[in-house]
Amino acid sequence: MRVFKFGGASVKNADAVRNVAEIIKNYGQGKLIVVISAMGKTTNAMEAIVESCAKDKSKVSELVKERSDFHIEIMSQLFSSDHPIFDEIDAIFKNLEEYCMTCTVQNQAMIYDQVVSLGEVISTKIVEAFVKDSGLRSKWCDARKIIRTNGNFKDAKIDWEKTKELYKLNMSLDFNRDVDIAITQGFIGGTENGDTTTLGREGSDFSAGILAFVSDSENVTIWKDVPGMLNADPKWFDNTIKLDKISFREAIELSYFGASVIHPKTIKPLQNKTIPLFI
């Protein structure tokens, strides 16, 4: 078992989705868990929908349509017009609009998690459909049914034992049947009551670490638009050096001192089982 993680920039348009499928084809031999973020700037757009839901519902329909059109444009370049993915994504956006227009929940953090999390749900459904059409044995898996958290919305804490149990029930069994690739969401989890939660800053990378931990993965690869981990931020310093190999401790120290390529909470579960991390 291995884990791949792709961020929002890696699935920002149709060409990017095709590239992800090629990477999975070329480098994803064996059993593979693929963790994917929302497409492009979708999280920001979903946050605007949350704000409209709370303050000015008259803008909800327009904002939802904008996000729907963005995804339809990507899908139209990947699938034939009669592909079932169009109806599936349309239903999600219709439910989103209805939820926002009728929502009376006072807990804004809870609303945030129910709405913003759909960015990851939508992106993974699109990518999984394309990967499957490419001839790979893939399955869409719902992280909300695997990563169990408490109800601390926007920064939920992991129930590690329950997550391990739910992984075995909801993902591990699929690998024993006819699935080679499980495609799931970063950043999100679920409570015992069925509410969606989000995992806070750099939550998608953390999701990859969580799933690697509970699956006893051989390694984790986080695919980035940089050559790897550098010894300094190239935006601020010239002549940075790529670090070909460092210890978990050094990676955590670099993260705490501002290296944005990886977050300390992603590294910790990997360090606990000495699971190698590639960038």
ChimeraX attribute file (.defattr): number of C-alpha atoms within 10 A of each C-alpha:
attribute: neighborCount
match mode: 1-to-1
recipient: residues
	/A:1	18
	/A:2	22
	/A:3	25
	/A:4	24
	/A:5	26
	/A:6	22
	/A:7	21
	/A:8	21
	/A:9	16
	/A:10	22
	/A:11	24
	/A:12	20
	/A:13	20
	/A:14	17
	/A:15	14
	/A:16	16
	/A:17	24
	/A:18	18
	/A:19	14
	/A:20	20
	/A:21	20
	/A:22	14
	/A:23	13
	/A:24	17
	/A:25	14
	/A:26	9
	/A:27	11
	/A:28	19
	/A:29	12
	/A:30	9
	/A:31	16
	/A:32	22
	/A:33	27
	/A:34	28
	/A:35	28
	/A:36	28
	/A:37	30
	/A:38	29
	/A:39	25
	/A:40	18
	/A:41	13
	/A:42	21
	/A:43	19
	/A:44	13
	/A:45	16
	/A:46	22
	/A:47	15
	/A:48	18
	/A:49	27
	/A:50	24
	/A:51	16
	/A:52	18
	/A:53	25
	/A:54	20
	/A:55	11
	/A:56	12
	/A:57	18
	/A:58	11
	/A:59	15
	/A:60	23
	/A:61	19
	/A:62	13
	/A:63	18
	/A:64	20
	/A:65	14
	/A:66	13
	/A:67	17
	/A:68	17
	/A:69	13
	/A:70	16
	/A:71	22
	/A:72	16
	/A:73	12
	/A:74	19
	/A:75	23
	/A:76	13
	/A:77	12
	/A:78	20
	/A:79	16
	/A:80	11
	/A:81	11
	/A:82	8
	/A:83	13
	/A:84	11
	/A:85	19
	/A:86	17
	/A:87	10
	/A:88	13
	/A:89	20
	/A:90	16
	/A:91	12
	/A:92	15
	/A:93	18
	/A:94	14
	/A:95	12
	/A:96	18
	/A:97	22
	/A:98	13
	/A:99	15
	/A:100	22
	/A:101	18
	/A:102	10
	/A:103	13
	/A:104	11
	/A:105	11
	/A:106	9
	/A:107	10
	/A:108	14
	/A:109	16
	/A:110	18
	/A:111	23
	/A:112	23
	/A:113	24
	/A:114	19
	/A:115	20
	/A:116	26
	/A:117	23
	/A:118	21
	/A:119	22
	/A:120	24
	/A:121	24
	/A:122	22
	/A:123	24
	/A:124	26
	/A:125	21
	/A:126	23
	/A:127	23
	/A:128	24
	/A:129	20
	/A:130	21
	/A:131	23
	/A:132	15
	/A:133	13
	/A:134	14
	/A:135	9
	/A:136	16
	/A:137	14
	/A:138	24
	/A:139	22
	/A:140	20
	/A:141	23
	/A:142	20
	/A:143	27
	/A:144	23
	/A:145	20
	/A:146	24
	/A:147	27
	/A:148	28
	/A:149	26
	/A:150	17
	/A:151	19
	/A:152	14
	/A:153	24
	/A:154	22
	/A:155	19
	/A:156	22
	/A:157	18
	/A:158	17
	/A:159	13
	/A:160	15
	/A:161	11
	/A:162	16
	/A:163	22
	/A:164	19
	/A:165	15
	/A:166	18
	/A:167	20
	/A:168	16
	/A:169	13
	/A:170	14
	/A:171	23
	/A:172	17
	/A:173	12
	/A:174	17
	/A:175	18
	/A:176	10
	/A:177	8
	/A:178	11
	/A:179	17
	/A:180	20
	/A:181	28
	/A:182	22
	/A:183	27
	/A:184	29
	/A:185	30
	/A:186	29
	/A:187	29
	/A:188	34
	/A:189	29
	/A:190	25
	/A:191	21
	/A:192	13
	/A:193	8
	/A:194	12
	/A:195	16
	/A:196	28
	/A:197	31
	/A:198	28
	/A:199	22
	/A:200	15
	/A:201	13
	/A:202	18
	/A:203	22
	/A:204	26
	/A:205	28
	/A:206	27
	/A:207	25
	/A:208	30
	/A:209	28
	/A:210	23
	/A:211	26
	/A:212	24
	/A:213	23
	/A:214	21
	/A:215	18
	/A:216	15
	/A:217	20
	/A:218	15
	/A:219	18
	/A:220	26
	/A:221	18
	/A:222	19
	/A:223	17
	/A:224	16
	/A:225	9
	/A:226	10
	/A:227	10
	/A:228	17
	/A:229	23
	/A:230	16
	/A:231	14
	/A:232	19
	/A:233	15
	/A:234	11
	/A:235	7
	/A:236	7
	/A:237	9
	/A:238	9
	/A:239	8
	/A:240	14
	/A:241	13
	/A:242	13
	/A:243	12
	/A:244	10
	/A:245	12
	/A:246	9
	/A:247	10
	/A:248	19
	/A:249	13
	/A:250	11
	/A:251	19
	/A:252	19
	/A:253	13
	/A:254	20
	/A:255	17
	/A:256	13
	/A:257	10
	/A:258	12
	/A:259	18
	/A:260	14
	/A:261	18
	/A:262	20
	/A:263	20
	/A:264	20
	/A:265	18
	/A:266	20
	/A:267	24
	/A:268	18
	/A:269	19
	/A:270	24
	/A:271	17
	/A:272	10
	/A:273	14
	/A:274	15
	/A:275	20
	/A:276	16
	/A:277	18
	/A:278	14
	/A:279	17
